[in-house]
Amino acid sequence: MSKVFTRFEAENKKAFFYISPDLCKGCGLCIEKCPSQVIDWSTRIGVYGTPIVEPKRMERCTGCRLCQFFCPDAAIDILRKGKETPPSKEISEPPR
């Protein structure tokens, strides 16, 4: 049996910001660690009955991913634009 998590998305010219309200417990670590002060408390209530977080100043986001790394519940995903590409499926032969 699998669970499908909902997620909210925001973006700017550098990154996509995804947060899953089903996973966020509202601990605030991401707010504390964000060097650009992008994240703040939301008016939405999460599954634990506490406010979740959301990107309120997305124009400041640099895509550094500190919020993603410090989130103990893996509720945040940051995808940098132009830098994150799937690995190539082609295998090149070494030069002879």
TORPA-4810 file (N, C-alpha, C, O; in nm, 3 decimals):
<nodes>
NODE_1_0.084_-0.117_0.000_0.000_0.000_0.000_0.089_0.124_0.000_0.182_0.133_0.080_M
NODE_2_0.062_0.218_-0.088_0.143_0.338_-0.095_0.058_0.461_-0.070_-0.063_0.461_-0.093_S
NODE_3_0.123_0.565_-0.024_0.054_0.691_0.004_0.105_0.796_-0.093_0.224_0.804_-0.122_K
NODE_4_0.013_0.875_-0.144_0.049_0.984_-0.233_0.045_1.112_-0.151_-0.058_1.146_-0.094_V
NODE_5_0.157_1.183_-0.146_0.166_1.306_-0.070_0.134_1.425_-0.159_0.177_1.431_-0.275_F
NODE_6_0.059_1.518_-0.105_0.035_1.642_-0.178_0.157_1.732_-0.159_0.231_1.717_-0.062_T
NODE_7_0.176_1.823_-0.251_0.285_1.919_-0.234_0.250_2.050_-0.301_0.180_2.055_-0.402_R
NODE_8_0.301_2.156_-0.242_0.284_2.289_-0.298_0.412_2.329_-0.368_0.521_2.290_-0.326_F
NODE_9_0.398_2.405_-0.475_0.514_2.441_-0.557_0.524_2.593_-0.571_0.423_2.663_-0.585_E
NODE_10_0.646_2.642_-0.567_0.676_2.781_-0.598_0.802_2.780_-0.682_0.880_2.685_-0.677_A
NODE_11_0.823_2.884_-0.758_0.945_2.889_-0.839_0.990_3.032_-0.862_0.911_3.126_-0.852_E
NODE_12_1.116_3.045_-0.892_1.172_3.172_-0.938_1.268_3.139_-1.051_1.265_3.028_-1.104_N
NODE_13_1.353_3.233_-1.089_1.441_3.208_-1.204_1.553_3.110_-1.173_1.618_3.060_-1.265_K
NODE_14_1.578_3.080_-1.045_1.687_2.990_-1.009_1.644_2.850_-0.967_1.719_2.755_-0.986_K
NODE_15_1.523_2.838_-0.910_1.489_2.708_-0.853_1.338_2.686_-0.842_1.258_2.780_-0.844_A
NODE_16_1.303_2.558_-0.830_1.167_2.518_-0.794_1.170_2.481_-0.646_1.265_2.418_-0.599_F
NODE_17_1.069_2.521_-0.572_1.057_2.492_-0.429_0.932_2.409_-0.409_0.822_2.453_-0.444_F
NODE_18_0.946_2.289_-0.355_0.833_2.201_-0.329_0.825_2.172_-0.180_0.927_2.143_-0.116_Y
NODE_19_0.706_2.179_-0.123_0.687_2.141_0.017_0.564_2.052_0.028_0.460_2.078_-0.033_I
NODE_20_0.578_1.948_0.108_0.467_1.856_0.130_0.406_1.883_0.268_0.470_1.857_0.370_S
NODE_21_0.284_1.934_0.272_0.220_1.961_0.401_0.188_1.833_0.478_0.166_1.838_0.599_P
NODE_22_0.187_1.720_0.410_0.163_1.593_0.478_0.284_1.546_0.557_0.272_1.459_0.643_D
NODE_23_0.400_1.602_0.528_0.522_1.562_0.597_0.573_1.667_0.696_0.638_1.633_0.794_L
NODE_24_0.543_1.793_0.670_0.593_1.903_0.753_0.528_1.900_0.891_0.405_1.902_0.902_C
NODE_25_0.611_1.895_0.996_0.557_1.897_1.132_0.564_2.035_1.194_0.522_2.054_1.308_K
NODE_26_0.618_2.132_1.120_0.623_2.269_1.169_0.731_2.294_1.272_0.711_2.374_1.364_G
NODE_27_0.845_2.229_1.259_0.953_2.247_1.356_1.026_2.381_1.339_1.080_2.435_1.435_C
NODE_28_1.026_2.434_1.215_1.088_2.564_1.190_1.238_2.562_1.164_1.298_2.668_1.151_G
NODE_29_1.299_2.443_1.156_1.443_2.438_1.128_1.478_2.504_0.995_1.581_2.571_0.984_L
NODE_30_1.394_2.485_0.896_1.421_2.544_0.764_1.418_2.697_0.771_1.496_2.764_0.703_C
NODE_31_1.328_2.751_0.852_1.320_2.897_0.869_1.449_2.949_0.931_1.504_3.050_0.888_I
NODE_32_1.497_2.878_1.033_1.620_2.918_1.103_1.743_2.910_1.013_1.832_2.995_1.023_E
NODE_33_1.750_2.810_0.927_1.871_2.784_0.848_1.876_2.857_0.715_1.984_2.869_0.657_K
NODE_34_1.764_2.907_0.664_1.763_2.973_0.533_1.840_3.105_0.539_1.799_3.197_0.610_C
NODE_35_1.952_3.115_0.467_2.033_3.237_0.473_1.967_3.356_0.402_2.005_3.471_0.426_P
NODE_36_1.871_3.331_0.317_1.805_3.438_0.242_1.668_3.476_0.299_1.599_3.562_0.243_S
NODE_37_1.630_3.413_0.407_1.502_3.439_0.473_1.383_3.426_0.378_1.294_3.512_0.374_Q
NODE_38_1.384_3.319_0.301_1.278_3.291_0.204_1.155_3.232_0.272_1.042_3.265_0.236_V
NODE_39_1.177_3.145_0.370_1.070_3.065_0.429_1.013_3.133_0.554_1.086_3.193_0.633_I
NODE_40_0.882_3.121_0.569_0.815_3.175_0.687_0.695_3.085_0.720_0.664_2.991_0.646_D
NODE_41_0.630_3.113_0.831_0.515_3.033_0.873_0.397_3.056_0.781_0.374_3.168_0.734_W
NODE_42_0.323_2.952_0.756_0.204_2.956_0.672_0.079_2.967_0.760_0.084_2.945_0.881_S
NODE_43_-0.031_3.001_0.698_-0.160_2.999_0.768_-0.222_2.860_0.760_-0.322_2.832_0.826_T
NODE_44_-0.163_2.772_0.678_-0.212_2.635_0.666_-0.170_2.553_0.786_-0.061_2.572_0.841_R
NODE_45_-0.255_2.463_0.826_-0.225_2.373_0.938_-0.189_2.236_0.880_-0.258_2.184_0.793_I
NODE_46_-0.080_2.180_0.931_-0.033_2.051_0.883_-0.101_1.935_0.955_-0.192_1.956_1.035_G
NODE_47_-0.056_1.816_0.926_-0.116_1.694_0.982_-0.094_1.681_1.132_-0.166_1.605_1.198_V
NODE_48_0.002_1.752_1.187_0.029_1.746_1.330_-0.047_1.854_1.407_-0.031_1.866_1.528_Y
NODE_49_-0.130_1.932_1.336_-0.207_2.037_1.401_-0.129_2.164_1.426_-0.173_2.251_1.501_G
NODE_50_-0.013_2.174_1.362_0.071_2.293_1.376_0.082_2.363_1.241_0.060_2.301_1.137_T
NODE_51_0.115_2.492_1.241_0.133_2.560_1.112_0.251_2.499_1.036_0.352_2.462_1.096_P
NODE_52_0.238_2.490_0.907_0.349_2.444_0.824_0.423_2.568_0.775_0.387_2.681_0.809_I
NODE_53_0.526_2.548_0.696_0.603_2.660_0.641_0.573_2.674_0.493_0.520_2.583_0.430_V
NODE_54_0.607_2.789_0.440_0.593_2.811_0.297_0.693_2.918_0.253_0.738_2.998_0.335_E
NODE_55_0.728_2.920_0.124_0.819_3.022_0.075_0.743_3.154_0.056_0.662_3.165_-0.035_P
NODE_56_0.769_3.252_0.141_0.697_3.379_0.133_0.772_3.482_0.050_0.712_3.575_-0.003_K
NODE_57_0.904_3.465_0.039_0.988_3.560_-0.036_1.071_3.483_-0.139_1.194_3.484_-0.136_R
NODE_58_1.002_3.418_-0.230_1.066_3.328_-0.326_1.165_3.402_-0.415_1.260_3.340_-0.464_M
NODE_59_1.146_3.529_-0.438_1.239_3.604_-0.522_1.380_3.606_-0.465_1.476_3.633_-0.537_E
NODE_60_1.394_3.578_-0.335_1.525_3.576_-0.270_1.594_3.440_-0.277_1.714_3.430_-0.249_R
NODE_61_1.522_3.336_-0.314_1.576_3.200_-0.310_1.691_3.183_-0.409_1.679_3.216_-0.527_C
NODE_62_1.803_3.131_-0.359_1.920_3.105_-0.444_1.931_2.958_-0.482_2.017_2.922_-0.563_T
NODE_63_1.846_2.874_-0.426_1.853_2.731_-0.455_1.965_2.661_-0.381_2.014_2.558_-0.428_G
NODE_64_2.008_2.715_-0.268_2.122_2.658_-0.194_2.089_2.523_-0.128_2.179_2.446_-0.097_C
NODE_65_1.962_2.496_-0.107_1.912_2.370_-0.052_1.936_2.349_0.097_1.915_2.238_0.147_R
NODE_66_1.977_2.450_0.170_1.997_2.432_0.313_1.868_2.391_0.382_1.869_2.309_0.473_L
NODE_67_1.757_2.448_0.339_1.628_2.411_0.398_1.599_2.263_0.376_1.550_2.194_0.465_C
NODE_68_1.629_2.215_0.258_1.607_2.073_0.225_1.696_1.983_0.310_1.650_1.881_0.361_Q
NODE_69_1.821_2.021_0.325_1.915_1.938_0.401_1.881_1.933_0.549_1.900_1.829_0.613_F
NODE_70_1.832_2.044_0.606_1.804_2.049_0.749_1.665_1.999_0.787_1.638_1.977_0.905_F
NODE_71_1.577_1.980_0.690_1.441_1.933_0.721_1.447_1.788_0.768_1.485_1.699_0.692_C
NODE_72_1.410_1.762_0.895_1.421_1.625_0.946_1.316_1.530_0.890_1.326_1.408_0.907_P
NODE_73_1.215_1.584_0.823_1.106_1.501_0.772_1.104_1.490_0.620_1.010_1.433_0.564_D
NODE_74_1.205_1.542_0.553_1.213_1.539_0.406_1.089_1.598_0.341_1.040_1.547_0.240_A
NODE_75_1.038_1.706_0.400_0.917_1.771_0.349_0.947_1.872_0.239_0.855_1.916_0.169_A
NODE_76_1.073_1.910_0.223_1.111_2.013_0.126_1.201_1.953_0.019_1.293_1.878_0.049_I
NODE_77_1.173_1.988_-0.105_1.259_1.952_-0.218_1.289_2.079_-0.295_1.200_2.158_-0.325_D
NODE_78_1.416_2.098_-0.327_1.459_2.211_-0.409_1.521_2.154_-0.536_1.608_2.067_-0.530_I
NODE_79_1.477_2.203_-0.648_1.532_2.160_-0.777_1.585_2.284_-0.847_1.509_2.373_-0.883_L
NODE_80_1.715_2.289_-0.865_1.778_2.405_-0.930_1.752_2.401_-1.080_1.761_2.296_-1.143_R
NODE_81_1.721_2.514_-1.134_1.696_2.523_-1.278_1.829_2.525_-1.353_1.923_2.595_-1.315_K
NODE_82_1.836_2.447_-1.459_1.954_2.446_-1.545_2.071_2.365_-1.496_2.161_2.335_-1.574_G
NODE_83_2.074_2.328_-1.369_2.185_2.250_-1.315_2.147_2.106_-1.290_2.234_2.018_-1.290_K
NODE_84_2.020_2.080_-1.269_1.973_1.946_-1.237_1.921_1.881_-1.365_1.811_1.912_-1.410_E
NODE_85_1.997_1.795_-1.421_1.952_1.724_-1.539_1.968_1.575_-1.515_2.063_1.533_-1.448_T
NODE_86_1.880_1.497_-1.567_1.896_1.353_-1.550_2.024_1.305_-1.618_2.065_1.360_-1.719_P
NODE_87_2.086_1.203_-1.563_2.209_1.153_-1.625_2.182_1.103_-1.767_2.074_1.050_-1.797_P
NODE_88_2.279_1.120_-1.849_2.267_1.077_-1.987_2.260_0.925_-1.993_2.331_0.857_-1.920_S
NODE_89_2.177_0.873_-2.080_2.164_0.729_-2.095_2.264_0.675_-2.196_2.283_0.554_-2.209_K
NODE_90_2.327_0.766_-2.268_2.425_0.722_-2.367_2.557_0.692_-2.299_2.601_0.765_-2.211_E
NODE_91_2.617_0.585_-2.339_2.748_0.548_-2.287_2.847_0.567_-2.399_2.838_0.503_-2.504_I
NODE_92_2.941_0.655_-2.376_3.041_0.679_-2.481_3.160_0.588_-2.461_3.196_0.553_-2.349_S
NODE_93_3.219_0.551_-2.570_3.338_0.467_-2.564_3.460_0.553_-2.537_3.467_0.667_-2.584_E
NODE_94_3.555_0.501_-2.462_3.676_0.579_-2.437_3.755_0.600_-2.566_3.749_0.515_-2.655_P
NODE_95_3.828_0.710_-2.577_3.907_0.732_-2.699_4.015_0.628_-2.715_4.068_0.577_-2.616_P
NODE_96_4.049_0.594_-2.839_4.152_0.492_-2.866_4.283_0.555_-2.900_4.380_0.484_-2.926_R
</nodes>
